[in-house]
Amino acid sequence: MILNFFDQFLSPTLLGMPLIFLSLAFMYMLIPTPLNHWLDSRPSSLLLWLLHNFIKQLMNPLNQNAHKWSLLFISLMMFLMSMNLLGLIPYTFTPTTQLSLNIGLAVPLWLTTILVGLRNQPTTSAGHLLPESTPILLIPVLILIETVSLLIRPLALGVRLTANLTAGHLLIQLTSTATFMLISLIPTMAAVEMMILFLLMLLEIAVAAIQAYVFVLLLSLYLQENT
């Protein structure tokens, strides 16, 4: 039974070929081509307002040189949010529950922020490895600790996103299984479980949006240190 619960996180295959790339493109297949009368509609205006406020809040702490990353950040957030919400649709697959995919997104973006810092301000970027007024005896230890802390950042980004989505999906799976088993045995308890399942779905929708925001926010903080 435990293995069956975790089977939902396996990448789907067809004739031995993984379909995770199809899962990544599935959300974009559902987006229709916008027509002219959609551009001035209320949903479109609301979406543009939300995106404007998000990118304004995200870019305010950064200097002018980092504002060129705004399009990348907003696209990344929309992509992650779409992939996170995709797994809440029945009989679908959540690509962002795969650690390999999240690490594949985190490492290049984190490495780019490091390379930007080393190119534009190498002294300041290297200075993050050693705080000011450090005793001489502690210099090698602090450099080692800061280096490990720097290298573990992309792993933390990927693991955080994977763990939060996996835990939420697994909890929903456990609750739904218990609900179906109690329908014929204890209908009253099954109704309570159904209400809990509905609340968990709302919580998971919020988690899907928040985790996408946190992923992009941490990348912006890494960029702030190097610009």
C-alpha positions, 0 to 999 in steps of 0.5 A, spaced: 500 500 500 505 504 501 509 503 495 502 504 491 501 511 494 508 513 492 507 510 485 503 517 483 510 521 483 513 516 478 514 519 471 509 516 466 512 512 461 509 510 454 513 504 451 518 505 455 519 512 454 518 517 459 513 522 458 515 528 463 517 532 457 510 532 454 507 533 462 511 540 461 508 542 455 501 540 457 499 546 460 501 550 454 497 546 450 491 548 454 492 555 453 488 558 447 491 563 442 488 570 445 483 574 441 483 582 440 477 582 445 480 579 450 486 584 451 481 589 454 477 584 458 477 584 466 480 577 467 486 580 463 486 586 466 486 583 473 492 578 471 496 584 468 495 588 475 497 582 479 503 581 475 505 588 475 505 588 483 509 582 483 514 584 479 514 591 482 515 588 489 520 583 487 525 588 483 524 594 488 530 591 493 535 590 486 539 595 483 538 597 476 542 592 473 538 587 475 532 589 472 533 585 466 532 579 470 524 581 471 522 577 464 525 571 466 523 571 473 516 572 472 516 567 466 519 562 471 514 563 476 508 562 472 511 556 469 512 553 476 505 555 478 502 552 472 506 545 473 505 545 481 497 546 480 497 541 474 498 535 479 491 537 482 487 535 476 485 528 476 489 523 472 495 528 471 502 528 473 506 533 477 513 534 474 515 539 479 515 533 484 521 530 480 527 532 484 531 532 478 527 537 474 527 542 480 535 541 481 535 542 473 532 549 474 535 551 480 543 549 478 543 553 472 539 559 475 544 559 481 550 559 477 548 564 473 547 569 479 554 567 481 557 568 474 554 575 474 557 577 480 564 574 479 564 578 472 561 585 474 564 585 482 568 580 483 571 583 489 564 584 493 562 577 490 568 574 493 567 578 500 561 574 501 565 568 503 569 572 509 565 577 514 569 583 516 573 583 522 574 576 522 580 573 527 585 570 523 585 563 526 577 563 524 578 565 517 579 558 514 573 555 517 569 561 515 571 560 508 569 553 508 563 554 512 561 560 507 563 556 501 559 549 503 553 554 504 554 557 497 554 550 494 548 547 497 543 553 495 541 550 489 540 543 492 536 547 498 532 550 492 530 543 489 529 539 495 524 545 498 520 545 492 520 537 491 518 536 499 513 541 499 509 538 493 510 531 495 508 532 502 501 535 500 500 530 494 501 524 499 497 527 504 491 528 499 492 521 497 492 518 504 485 522 506 482 520 499 483 513 500 481 513 507 474 517 505 473 511 500 474 506 505 469 509 510 463 511 505 460 504 506 463 503 513 462 509 517 458 515 512 458 520 518 466 519 518 467 519 511 463 526 510 468 529 515 474 526 511 471 529 505 471 536 508 478 535 510 480 533 503 476 539 501 480 544 505 487 540 504 485 541 496 485 549 498 491 548 502 495 545 496 493 550 491 496 555 496 502 551 497 503 551 489 503 558 488 507 560 495 512 555 493 513 558 486 513 565 489 519 562 494 523 559 489 523 566 485 524 570 491 530 566 493 533 567 486 532 574 486 536 574 493 541 571 490 542 575 485 541 581 489 548 579 493 551 579 486 549 585 483 
